[in-house]
Amino acid sequence: MAVVFNTKSHFDDPARQNMVFYIRDNIESRIKCVANGDHAYAFRDGLENMRGRGQVIVVLKMWRVWIFFSYFGPPELWIETVGGLSDFRFNPLLPEVEEFSQSVNNSDPYVRRHGAIGPL
């Protein structure tokens, strides 16, 4: 569960359509996420429906963790959708999401400036 920011869609190449976005948790860890194929379209549409409602909290389920080691810098870590098992929800009605939202409101300077929304 994390706050969504910095989204970018890549729908130009029919063979590799994806949506890249970053998430930030309540201790300001930032993680790159890649939604592929149908998940990319669903993520884009769902995020578009959340427009104008403040910060969006997303809960990810069954995403694959990838790590790329480089000789010239720190390893790069990202998570990516895994076929039909992957899922996500924007601002679900869960007590954990409400607690997370309060925690983010208290700890994240960006969210304190721009606001976060609770469950819909």
OpenMM code with the backbone's topology and positions (N, CA, C; nanometers):
from openmm import Vec3, app, unit

residues = "MET ALA VAL VAL PHE ASN THR LYS SER HIS PHE ASP ASP PRO ALA ARG GLN ASN MET VAL PHE TYR ILE ARG ASP ASN ILE GLU SER ARG ILE LYS CYS VAL ALA ASN GLY ASP HIS ALA TYR ALA PHE ARG ASP GLY LEU GLU ASN MET ARG GLY ARG GLY GLN VAL ILE VAL VAL LEU LYS MET TRP ARG VAL TRP ILE PHE PHE SER TYR PHE GLY PRO PRO GLU LEU TRP ILE GLU THR VAL GLY GLY LEU SER ASP PHE ARG PHE ASN PRO LEU LEU PRO GLU VAL GLU GLU PHE SER GLN SER VAL ASN ASN SER ASP PRO TYR VAL ARG ARG HIS GLY ALA ILE GLY PRO LEU".split()
positions = [
    Vec3(0.0853, -0.1154, 0.0000),
    Vec3(0.0000, 0.0000, 0.0000),
    Vec3(0.0906, 0.1225, 0.0000),
    Vec3(0.0593, 0.2188, -0.0864),
    Vec3(0.1431, 0.3374, -0.0979),
    Vec3(0.0695, 0.4469, -0.1743),
    Vec3(0.1279, 0.5670, -0.1734),
    Vec3(0.0756, 0.6809, -0.2480),
    Vec3(0.1341, 0.6774, -0.3887),
    Vec3(0.0507, 0.6997, -0.4896),
    Vec3(0.0934, 0.6977, -0.6301),
    Vec3(0.1441, 0.8356, -0.6702),
    Vec3(0.2557, 0.8382, -0.7443),
    Vec3(0.3031, 0.9629, -0.8033),
    Vec3(0.3851, 0.9321, -0.9279),
    Vec3(0.4151, 1.0328, -1.0076),
    Vec3(0.4973, 1.0211, -1.1295),
    Vec3(0.4533, 0.9069, -1.2208),
    Vec3(0.3422, 0.9213, -1.2857),
    Vec3(0.2940, 0.8181, -1.3778),
    Vec3(0.3338, 0.8526, -1.5207),
    Vec3(0.3589, 0.7483, -1.5998),
    Vec3(0.3912, 0.7675, -1.7415),
    Vec3(0.3420, 0.6452, -1.8184),
    Vec3(0.2624, 0.6689, -1.9214),
    Vec3(0.2102, 0.5572, -2.0011),
    Vec3(0.2958, 0.5372, -2.1252),
    Vec3(0.3068, 0.4105, -2.1650),
    Vec3(0.3807, 0.3707, -2.2850),
    Vec3(0.2901, 0.2782, -2.3668),
    Vec3(0.2040, 0.3378, -2.4477),
    Vec3(0.1102, 0.2591, -2.5271),
    Vec3(0.1421, 0.2649, -2.6761),
    Vec3(0.2581, 0.3203, -2.7125),
    Vec3(0.2958, 0.3352, -2.8534),
    Vec3(0.3296, 0.2024, -2.9203),
    Vec3(0.4009, 0.1154, -2.8483),
    Vec3(0.4449, -0.0125, -2.9037),
    Vec3(0.3428, -0.1206, -2.8685),
    Vec3(0.2697, -0.1748, -2.9672),
    Vec3(0.1669, -0.2761, -2.9371),
    Vec3(0.2227, -0.4011, -2.8689),
    Vec3(0.3508, -0.4300, -2.8902),
    Vec3(0.4098, -0.5495, -2.8306),
    Vec3(0.4470, -0.5285, -2.6841),
    Vec3(0.4641, -0.4052, -2.6428),
    Vec3(0.5099, -0.3783, -2.5053),
    Vec3(0.4374, -0.2565, -2.4478),
    Vec3(0.3085, -0.2713, -2.4216),
    Vec3(0.2298, -0.1613, -2.3664),
    Vec3(0.2353, -0.1685, -2.2142),
    Vec3(0.2740, -0.0570, -2.1521),
    Vec3(0.2801, -0.0576, -2.0072),
    Vec3(0.2575, 0.0807, -1.9496),
    Vec3(0.2370, 0.0822, -1.8217),
    Vec3(0.2186, 0.2053, -1.7454),
    Vec3(0.3224, 0.2015, -1.6346),
    Vec3(0.4109, 0.2999, -1.6325),
    Vec3(0.5135, 0.3088, -1.5294),
    Vec3(0.4685, 0.4137, -1.4283),
    Vec3(0.4771, 0.3799, -1.3022),
    Vec3(0.4440, 0.4753, -1.1969),
    Vec3(0.5307, 0.4455, -1.0756),
    Vec3(0.5349, 0.5384, -0.9865),
    Vec3(0.6118, 0.5220, -0.8638),
    Vec3(0.5169, 0.5311, -0.7460),
    Vec3(0.5526, 0.4591, -0.6400),
    Vec3(0.4742, 0.4649, -0.5178),
    Vec3(0.5664, 0.5064, -0.4033),
    Vec3(0.5074, 0.5709, -0.3036),
    Vec3(0.5833, 0.6161, -0.1870),
    Vec3(0.5064, 0.5730, -0.0629),
    Vec3(0.5783, 0.5129, 0.0314),
    Vec3(0.5117, 0.4697, 0.1544),
    Vec3(0.5263, 0.5768, 0.2622),
    Vec3(0.4897, 0.5422, 0.3848),
    Vec3(0.4903, 0.6417, 0.4921),
    Vec3(0.6289, 0.6695, 0.5489),
    Vec3(0.7319, 0.5983, 0.5039),
    Vec3(0.8693, 0.6309, 0.5437),
    Vec3(0.9480, 0.6811, 0.4233),
    Vec3(0.8760, 0.7255, 0.3222),
    Vec3(0.9306, 0.7873, 0.2017),
    Vec3(1.0172, 0.6948, 0.1169),
    Vec3(0.9965, 0.5634, 0.1260),
    Vec3(1.0601, 0.4717, 0.0318),
    Vec3(0.9884, 0.4864, -0.1011),
    Vec3(1.0649, 0.4962, -0.2096),
    Vec3(1.0042, 0.5107, -0.3426),
    Vec3(1.0350, 0.3855, -0.4237),
    Vec3(0.9313, 0.3306, -0.4855),
    Vec3(0.9453, 0.2065, -0.5620),
    Vec3(0.8857, 0.2258, -0.7000),
    Vec3(0.9610, 0.1841, -0.8013),
    Vec3(0.9125, 0.1876, -0.9393),
    Vec3(0.8186, 0.0691, -0.9608),
    Vec3(0.7071, 0.0931, -1.0299),
    Vec3(0.6091, -0.0111, -1.0597),
    Vec3(0.5789, -0.0087, -1.2090),
    Vec3(0.5573, -0.1268, -1.2667),
    Vec3(0.5251, -0.1372, -1.4088),
    Vec3(0.4025, -0.2265, -1.4239),
    Vec3(0.2942, -0.1690, -1.4746),
    Vec3(0.1731, -0.2456, -1.5059),
    Vec3(0.1754, -0.2729, -1.6562),
    Vec3(0.1615, -0.3993, -1.6948),
    Vec3(0.1710, -0.4390, -1.8352),
    Vec3(0.0357, -0.4754, -1.8948),
    Vec3(0.0244, -0.4584, -2.0268),
    Vec3(-0.0927, -0.5036, -2.1021),
    Vec3(-0.2242, -0.4503, -2.0485),
    Vec3(-0.3183, -0.5424, -2.0234),
    Vec3(-0.4508, -0.5039, -1.9737),
    Vec3(-0.4435, -0.4330, -1.8388),
    Vec3(-0.3471, -0.4747, -1.7543),
    Vec3(-0.3301, -0.4073, -1.6256),
    Vec3(-0.2940, -0.2601, -1.6453),
    Vec3(-0.2145, -0.2306, -1.7476),
    Vec3(-0.1745, -0.0920, -1.7752),
    Vec3(-0.2963, -0.0069, -1.8096),
    Vec3(-0.3819, -0.0589, -1.8958),
    Vec3(-0.5032, 0.0154, -1.9330),
    Vec3(-0.5961, 0.0332, -1.8124),
    Vec3(-0.6120, -0.0726, -1.7334),
    Vec3(-0.6986, -0.0644, -1.6157),
    Vec3(-0.6425, 0.0350, -1.5142),
    Vec3(-0.5103, 0.0341, -1.4971),
    Vec3(-0.4492, 0.1284, -1.4037),
    Vec3(-0.4692, 0.2719, -1.4521),
    Vec3(-0.4433, 0.2953, -1.5798),
    Vec3(-0.4602, 0.4297, -1.6363),
    Vec3(-0.6039, 0.4787, -1.6189),
    Vec3(-0.7006, 0.3927, -1.6527),
    Vec3(-0.8413, 0.4314, -1.6424),
    Vec3(-0.8828, 0.4549, -1.4973),
    Vec3(-0.8383, 0.3666, -1.4080),
    Vec3(-0.8711, 0.3826, -1.2663),
    Vec3(-0.8118, 0.5090, -1.2076),
    Vec3(-0.6883, 0.5381, -1.2455),
    Vec3(-0.6233, 0.6593, -1.1967),
    Vec3(-0.6916, 0.7836, -1.2524),
    Vec3(-0.7345, 0.7759, -1.3776),
    Vec3(-0.8064, 0.8884, -1.4392),
    Vec3(-0.9368, 0.9167, -1.3637),
    Vec3(-1.0044, 0.8112, -1.3182),
    Vec3(-1.1283, 0.8282, -1.2414),
    Vec3(-1.1039, 0.8933, -1.1053),
    Vec3(-0.9797, 0.8857, -1.0559),
    Vec3(-0.9455, 0.9436, -0.9262),
    Vec3(-0.9009, 1.0889, -0.9387),
    Vec3(-0.8876, 1.1394, -1.0591),
    Vec3(-0.8371, 1.2756, -1.0822),
    Vec3(-0.9209, 1.3785, -1.0069),
    Vec3(-0.8516, 1.4738, -0.9470),
    Vec3(-0.9186, 1.5810, -0.8752),
    Vec3(-0.9582, 1.5457, -0.7334),
    Vec3(-0.9211, 1.4295, -0.6872),
    Vec3(-0.9593, 1.3861, -0.5522),
    Vec3(-0.8412, 1.3858, -0.4553),
    Vec3(-0.7316, 1.4514, -0.4883),
    Vec3(-0.6151, 1.4534, -0.4004),
    Vec3(-0.5245, 1.3354, -0.4262),
    Vec3(-0.4429, 1.3028, -0.3268),
    Vec3(-0.3495, 1.1915, -0.3412),
    Vec3(-0.4257, 1.0597, -0.3489),
    Vec3(-0.3707, 0.9659, -0.4240),
    Vec3(-0.4341, 0.8362, -0.4429),
    Vec3(-0.3503, 0.7297, -0.3742),
    Vec3(-0.4142, 0.6496, -0.2909),
    Vec3(-0.3479, 0.5373, -0.2264),
    Vec3(-0.3849, 0.4124, -0.3036),
    Vec3(-0.2843, 0.3332, -0.3369),
    Vec3(-0.3073, 0.2108, -0.4127),
    Vec3(-0.2601, 0.0917, -0.3293),
    Vec3(-0.3354, -0.0168, -0.3364),
    Vec3(-0.2978, -0.1424, -0.2736),
    Vec3(-0.2681, -0.2402, -0.3867),
    Vec3(-0.1469, -0.2947, -0.3878),
    Vec3(-0.1050, -0.3889, -0.4919),
    Vec3(-0.1098, -0.5301, -0.4364),
    Vec3(-0.1504, -0.6258, -0.5206),
    Vec3(-0.1569, -0.7658, -0.4794),
    Vec3(-0.0924, -0.8520, -0.5874),
    Vec3(-0.0029, -0.9381, -0.5469),
    Vec3(0.0604, -1.0379, -0.6353),
    Vec3(0.1384, -0.9729, -0.7501),
    Vec3(0.2285, -0.8831, -0.7187),
    Vec3(0.3168, -0.8235, -0.8188),
    Vec3(0.4546, -0.8850, -0.8014),
    Vec3(0.5249, -0.9095, -0.9102),
    Vec3(0.6575, -0.9716, -0.9078),
    Vec3(0.7643, -0.8657, -0.8782),
    Vec3(0.8592, -0.9014, -0.7918),
    Vec3(0.9712, -0.8126, -0.7596),
    Vec3(1.0869, -0.8443, -0.8532),
    Vec3(1.1427, -0.7408, -0.9147),
    Vec3(1.2580, -0.7535, -1.0033),
    Vec3(1.3721, -0.6720, -0.9460),
    Vec3(1.4943, -0.7206, -0.9667),
    Vec3(1.6117, -0.6446, -0.9261),
    Vec3(1.7157, -0.6548, -1.0364),
    Vec3(1.7769, -0.5422, -1.0695),
    Vec3(1.8796, -0.5364, -1.1729),
    Vec3(2.0077, -0.4874, -1.1075),
    Vec3(2.1116, -0.5734, -1.1110),
    Vec3(2.2405, -0.5360, -1.0536),
    Vec3(2.3265, -0.4707, -1.1599),
    Vec3(2.3952, -0.3638, -1.1214),
    Vec3(2.4801, -0.2896, -1.2137),
    Vec3(2.6184, -0.2741, -1.1526),
    Vec3(2.7207, -0.2820, -1.2372),
    Vec3(2.8572, -0.2588, -1.1901),
    Vec3(2.8820, -0.1107, -1.1630),
    Vec3(2.7994, -0.0254, -1.2167),
    Vec3(2.8253, 0.1184, -1.2128),
    Vec3(2.7347, 0.1960, -1.1184),
    Vec3(2.6608, 0.1290, -1.0370),
    Vec3(2.5725, 0.1998, -0.9453),
    Vec3(2.4978, 0.1020, -0.8573),
    Vec3(2.4107, 0.1540, -0.7746),
    Vec3(2.3331, 0.0664, -0.6865),
    Vec3(2.2339, -0.0175, -0.7674),
    Vec3(2.1921, -0.1302, -0.7122),
    Vec3(2.0935, -0.2123, -0.7842),
    Vec3(1.9615, -0.1381, -0.7998),
    Vec3(1.8939, -0.1657, -0.9108),
    Vec3(1.7625, -0.1056, -0.9362),
    Vec3(1.6561, -0.2084, -0.9014),
    Vec3(1.5572, -0.1679, -0.8252),
    Vec3(1.4498, -0.2556, -0.7812),
    Vec3(1.3183, -0.2018, -0.8349),
    Vec3(1.2338, -0.2908, -0.8869),
    Vec3(1.1003, -0.2492, -0.9290),
    Vec3(1.0058, -0.3675, -0.9164),
    Vec3(0.8761, -0.3385, -0.9177),
    Vec3(0.7761, -0.4450, -0.9146),
    Vec3(0.6926, -0.4355, -1.0410),
    Vec3(0.6428, -0.5523, -1.0848),
    Vec3(0.5745, -0.5603, -1.2138),
    Vec3(0.4584, -0.6583, -1.2041),
    Vec3(0.3565, -0.6370, -1.2873),
    Vec3(0.2409, -0.7271, -1.2878),
    Vec3(0.2823, -0.8658, -1.3348),
    Vec3(0.2096, -0.9669, -1.2846),
    Vec3(0.2358, -1.1058, -1.3194),
    Vec3(0.1073, -1.1667, -1.3723),
    Vec3(0.0852, -1.1589, -1.5014),
    Vec3(-0.0322, -1.2207, -1.5632),
    Vec3(-0.1622, -1.1862, -1.4931),
    Vec3(-0.2525, -1.2838, -1.4889),
    Vec3(-0.3853, -1.2625, -1.4328),
    Vec3(-0.3902, -1.2599, -1.2813),
    Vec3(-0.2796, -1.2952, -1.2141),
    Vec3(-0.2798, -1.2973, -1.0681),
    Vec3(-0.2683, -1.1581, -1.0070),
    Vec3(-0.2068, -1.0667, -1.0773),
    Vec3(-0.1839, -0.9325, -1.0232),
    Vec3(-0.3143, -0.8547, -1.0151),
    Vec3(-0.3211, -0.7689, -0.9142),
    Vec3(-0.4397, -0.6864, -0.8975),
    Vec3(-0.4005, -0.5592, -0.8233),
    Vec3(-0.4861, -0.4601, -0.8268),
    Vec3(-0.4653, -0.3367, -0.7519),
    Vec3(-0.6006, -0.2746, -0.7226),
    Vec3(-0.6032, -0.1926, -0.6187),
    Vec3(-0.7241, -0.1192, -0.5814),
    Vec3(-0.6833, 0.0217, -0.5411),
    Vec3(-0.7614, 0.1200, -0.5859),
    Vec3(-0.7382, 0.2584, -0.5471),
    Vec3(-0.8261, 0.2920, -0.4276),
    Vec3(-0.7658, 0.3395, -0.3203),
    Vec3(-0.8365, 0.3840, -0.2001),
    Vec3(-0.9465, 0.2869, -0.1552),
    Vec3(-0.9118, 0.1583, -0.1336),
    Vec3(-1.0158, 0.0636, -0.0916),
    Vec3(-1.0651, 0.0950, 0.0500),
    Vec3(-1.1864, 0.0534, 0.0769),
    Vec3(-1.2468, 0.0753, 0.2089),
    Vec3(-1.1966, -0.0301, 0.3066),
    Vec3(-1.0784, -0.0070, 0.3613),
    Vec3(-1.0170, -0.0978, 0.4572),
    Vec3(-0.9625, -0.0161, 0.5740),
    Vec3(-0.9718, -0.0675, 0.6962),
    Vec3(-0.9159, 0.0058, 0.8103),
    Vec3(-0.7660, 0.0321, 0.7940),
    Vec3(-0.6942, -0.0646, 0.7339),
    Vec3(-0.5503, -0.0483, 0.7136),
    Vec3(-0.5195, 0.0703, 0.6229),
    Vec3(-0.6040, 0.0922, 0.5235),
    Vec3(-0.5838, 0.2042, 0.4311),
    Vec3(-0.6067, 0.3362, 0.5039),
    Vec3(-0.7075, 0.3419, 0.5885),
    Vec3(-0.7329, 0.4634, 0.6662),
    Vec3(-0.6157, 0.4930, 0.7598),
    Vec3(-0.5626, 0.3889, 0.8266),
    Vec3(-0.4461, 0.4076, 0.9141),
    Vec3(-0.3257, 0.4554, 0.8337),
    Vec3(-0.3047, 0.3943, 0.7176),
    Vec3(-0.1930, 0.4341, 0.6324),
    Vec3(-0.2090, 0.5790, 0.5879),
    Vec3(-0.3284, 0.6175, 0.5490),
    Vec3(-0.3548, 0.7540, 0.5055),
    Vec3(-0.3211, 0.8533, 0.6162),
    Vec3(-0.3609, 0.8227, 0.7388),
    Vec3(-0.3286, 0.9100, 0.8519),
    Vec3(-0.1784, 0.9167, 0.8746),
    Vec3(-0.1117, 0.8020, 0.8637),
    Vec3(0.0333, 0.7974, 0.8815),
    Vec3(0.1044, 0.8802, 0.7754),
    Vec3(0.0598, 0.8676, 0.6499),
    Vec3(0.1194, 0.9446, 0.5403),
    Vec3(0.0939, 1.0932, 0.5609),
    Vec3(-0.0266, 1.1287, 0.6019),
    Vec3(-0.0582, 1.2700, 0.6271),
    Vec3(0.0343, 1.3303, 0.7320),
    Vec3(0.0735, 1.2487, 0.8294),
    Vec3(0.1583, 1.2983, 0.9375),
    Vec3(0.3065, 1.2968, 0.9038),
    Vec3(0.3498, 1.2128, 0.8087),
    Vec3(0.4936, 1.1945, 0.7883),
    Vec3(0.5468, 1.2416, 0.6537),
    Vec3(0.4654, 1.2494, 0.5516),
    Vec3(0.5143, 1.2801, 0.4169),
    Vec3(0.4971, 1.4289, 0.3867),
    Vec3(0.6082, 1.5024, 0.3640),
    Vec3(0.5970, 1.6464, 0.3384),
    Vec3(0.5153, 1.6792, 0.2132),
    Vec3(0.5263, 1.5982, 0.1083),
    Vec3(0.4502, 1.6234, -0.0145),
    Vec3(0.3006, 1.6135, 0.0134),
    Vec3(0.2619, 1.5092, 0.0845),
    Vec3(0.1201, 1.4887, 0.1147),
    Vec3(0.0702, 1.5969, 0.2099),
    Vec3(0.1529, 1.6383, 0.3046),
    Vec3(0.1118, 1.7476, 0.3941),
    Vec3(0.0840, 1.8746, 0.3146),
    Vec3(0.1648, 1.9000, 0.2105),
    Vec3(0.1456, 2.0193, 0.1276),
    Vec3(0.0220, 2.0085, 0.0405),
    Vec3(0.0035, 1.8924, -0.0247),
    Vec3(-0.1002, 1.8791, -0.1274),
    Vec3(-0.2234, 1.8020, -0.0819),
    Vec3(-0.2156, 1.7340, 0.0319),
    Vec3(-0.3315, 1.6639, 0.0846),
    Vec3(-0.3432, 1.5217, 0.0345),
    Vec3(-0.4039, 1.4390, 0.1140),
    Vec3(-0.4331, 1.3005, 0.0770),
    Vec3(-0.5803, 1.2776, 0.1029),
    Vec3(-0.6370, 1.1842, 0.0317),
    Vec3(-0.7783, 1.1554, 0.0521),
    Vec3(-0.7923, 1.0222, 0.1212),
    Vec3(-0.9000, 1.0048, 0.1906),
    Vec3(-0.9289, 0.8793, 0.2562),
    Vec3(-1.0031, 0.7866, 0.1624),
    Vec3(-1.0546, 0.6766, 0.2147),
    Vec3(-1.1299, 0.5835, 0.1313),
    Vec3(-1.2511, 0.6516, 0.0689),
    Vec3(-1.2903, 0.6050, -0.0484),
    Vec3(-1.4054, 0.6632, -0.1175),
    Vec3(-1.5336, 0.6008, -0.0678),
] * unit.nanometer
topology = app.Topology()
chain = topology.addChain("A")
for resn in residues:
    res = topology.addResidue(resn, chain)
    for name in ("N", "CA", "C"):
        topology.addAtom(name, app.Element.getBySymbol(name[0]), res)
